[in-house]
Amino acid sequence: MHTSIRRAACVVLAFAGAPLWAHEAATCPDGLESVAQCYRGSDTNGAKYWIAVPRHWNHMLVVHAHGGPRLSQATNENNVEDLERFAVTVKQGLAWAGSTYRRPGYGVKMAAEDTENLRKIFIERFGKPERTILHGQSWGGNVAAKAVELYGGSYDGVVLTNGMLAGGTLNYLHRADLRAVYQYYCNNHPRPDEPQYPLWMGLPENAQLKNKDLEARANECLGLKLPASQRSAEQQRKLRNILAVVPVPERTLLSHLNWATFTFRDLIKRVGGKNPFDNRNVAYRGTDDDAALNRGVQRFDADPSALAQLADDSDLSGKLPVPVITLHAIDDPTALVEYEEVYRSKVAAAGQSARLLQTFTREHDHSKLSDAEYAAVFNTLLQWTASGKKPSPADVDAACARAEAQFQGGCHFELNYQPKALFERVPPRKPAN
């Protein structure tokens, strides 16, 4: 992991006596000390950032939008983790810049603005790069996709890896389902003797429940921390039914329940305390008694104003001013690969299909894919921006084969894969009769 931070003289840029940013030299993470010079600082909104400039810089820049949303107050250590995860870009000779964003919690436009502010800071300090690539990972994929719609002229191309590309109004529907279906089977979140509340809230603002408490309740009901052979028949039945309805794997079920609890609490606050989610006419199927589930599960209706606020903040138009390459693991256990089909449809409807290339891999992880694949995607995008000729998935695969000589992880592209529609995996929302 990263080494201790070395402080150096603080550099401040100011106009009309008002400081816009300040940063200091810092020790790069392990593996990059001999490759780059690193800097850390904060902007005037309080967003902290790290910058890494290769000692043999090719005058290309990657501006990184991280995932989450993180709910605790971010520190510059979070940026170090992001830099470590995507250090391959710096090793390719590209400068890297990443922001924590100004505050924790949901806010796609807020995060997009902080990402754009960091790009400006880089230029003020190091000069304008020959090309600037915007990279979004996970929820940061939503942030980056929104940012390129808002600030498209600032970037030459975009890479989106395992992105939450369906927009906020669709990204979280299966987690809203999980919140309701889990409670139907487990009835311990909240418990019957605790204050009751509508489940779309995730958790009331003043509730004291912690992550470890939720983990204990889920384990109590479903035996998630136990080997399958040690779970009771009832635990196995309930777990099997929940997984039949909610399209996530067992290995990340608790994570999704956490997001449907703590992230929902924060998200609801950002849309005026009202509900943007709907399950009123959803027909849940695949359990040992669908009729009982559909009679007994808690139902809720989306508030139009909350839905509109969430859509304005995070939904995507599909308008692409620059080339975009997406990279998504088919078995991503966190961001459903079907989000890519939502994004493809939006881009096609906007008449921008010529600027979108989607690639898919046979990997099973979310936060980190193959370094050779990352290198291939960035190299291919840079060639696309230089030549104006749209590449194919086979071109990215060939670039990965070349990158394997330098970077680890192998190449796992599935060249002919096409994701299904989101509502073939997530229970569809039916209009009222």
DATABEL-V954555 format. One record per backbone hydrogen bond with DSSP energy under -0.5 kcal/mol. NH is the residue of the N-H (numbers start at 0). CO is the residue of the C=O. If there is no record, write none. Layout:
NH & CO
NH & CO
This chain:
6 & 4
10 & 22
12 & 20
14 & 17
17 & 14
18 & 16
19 & 12
20 & 12
21 & 41
22 & 10
23 & 39
24 & 8
25 & 37
31 & 28
34 & 31
35 & 31
36 & 52
37 & 25
38 & 50
39 & 23
40 & 48
41 & 21
42 & 46
43 & 19
45 & 42
47 & 100
48 & 40
49 & 97
50 & 38
51 & 95
52 & 36
53 & 51
54 & 34
55 & 34
56 & 53
57 & 92
60 & 130
61 & 94
62 & 60
62 & 132
63 & 61
63 & 96
64 & 134
65 & 63
77 & 74
78 & 74
79 & 75
80 & 76
81 & 77
82 & 78
83 & 79
84 & 80
85 & 81
86 & 83
88 & 85
89 & 85
90 & 86
91 & 87
92 & 89
93 & 88
94 & 59
95 & 51
96 & 61
97 & 49
98 & 63
99 & 47
104 & 69
110 & 106
111 & 107
112 & 108
113 & 109
114 & 110
115 & 111
116 & 112
117 & 113
118 & 114
119 & 115
120 & 116
121 & 117
122 & 118
123 & 119
124 & 120
125 & 121
126 & 122
129 & 58
130 & 58
132 & 60
133 & 156
134 & 62
135 & 158
136 & 64
137 & 160
139 & 136
140 & 137
141 & 137
141 & 138
142 & 138
143 & 139
144 & 140
145 & 141
146 & 142
147 & 143
148 & 144
149 & 145
150 & 146
153 & 150
154 & 151
155 & 131
156 & 131
157 & 322
158 & 133
159 & 324
160 & 135
161 & 159
161 & 326
163 & 137
164 & 162
166 & 163
169 & 166
170 & 166
171 & 167
172 & 169
175 & 171
176 & 172
177 & 173
178 & 174
179 & 175
180 & 176
181 & 177
182 & 178
183 & 179
184 & 180
185 & 181
186 & 181
186 & 182
188 & 189
190 & 187
191 & 186
193 & 190
200 & 197
201 & 198
202 & 200
206 & 203
213 & 209
214 & 210
215 & 211
216 & 212
217 & 213
218 & 214
219 & 215
220 & 216
221 & 217
222 & 218
225 & 222
229 & 226
230 & 226
230 & 227
235 & 231
236 & 232
237 & 233
238 & 234
239 & 235
240 & 236
241 & 237
242 & 238
243 & 239
244 & 240
244 & 241
245 & 241
246 & 244
247 & 245
251 & 248
252 & 249
253 & 249
255 & 251
256 & 252
257 & 253
258 & 254
259 & 255
260 & 257
261 & 257
262 & 257
263 & 258
264 & 260
265 & 261
266 & 262
267 & 263
268 & 264
269 & 265
270 & 266
270 & 267
271 & 268
272 & 267
273 & 270
275 & 273
278 & 299
279 & 299
281 & 278
283 & 281
292 & 288
293 & 289
294 & 290
295 & 291
296 & 292
302 & 274
306 & 302
307 & 303
308 & 304
309 & 305
310 & 306
311 & 307
312 & 308
313 & 309
314 & 310
319 & 317
320 & 318
322 & 155
323 & 354
324 & 157
325 & 356
326 & 159
327 & 358
329 & 360
330 & 362
331 & 328
335 & 333
338 & 335
339 & 336
340 & 337
341 & 337
342 & 338
343 & 339
344 & 340
345 & 341
346 & 342
347 & 343
348 & 344
349 & 345
350 & 347
351 & 346
354 & 351
355 & 352
356 & 323
358 & 325
360 & 327
361 & 411
371 & 407
373 & 369
374 & 370
375 & 371
376 & 372
377 & 373
378 & 374
379 & 375
380 & 376
381 & 377
382 & 378
383 & 379
384 & 380
385 & 381
386 & 382
387 & 383
389 & 387
394 & 391
395 & 391
396 & 392
397 & 393
398 & 394
399 & 395
400 & 396
401 & 397
402 & 398
403 & 399
404 & 401
405 & 402
406 & 402
413 & 359
414 & 412
416 & 413
423 & 420
424 & 421
425 & 421
429 & 427
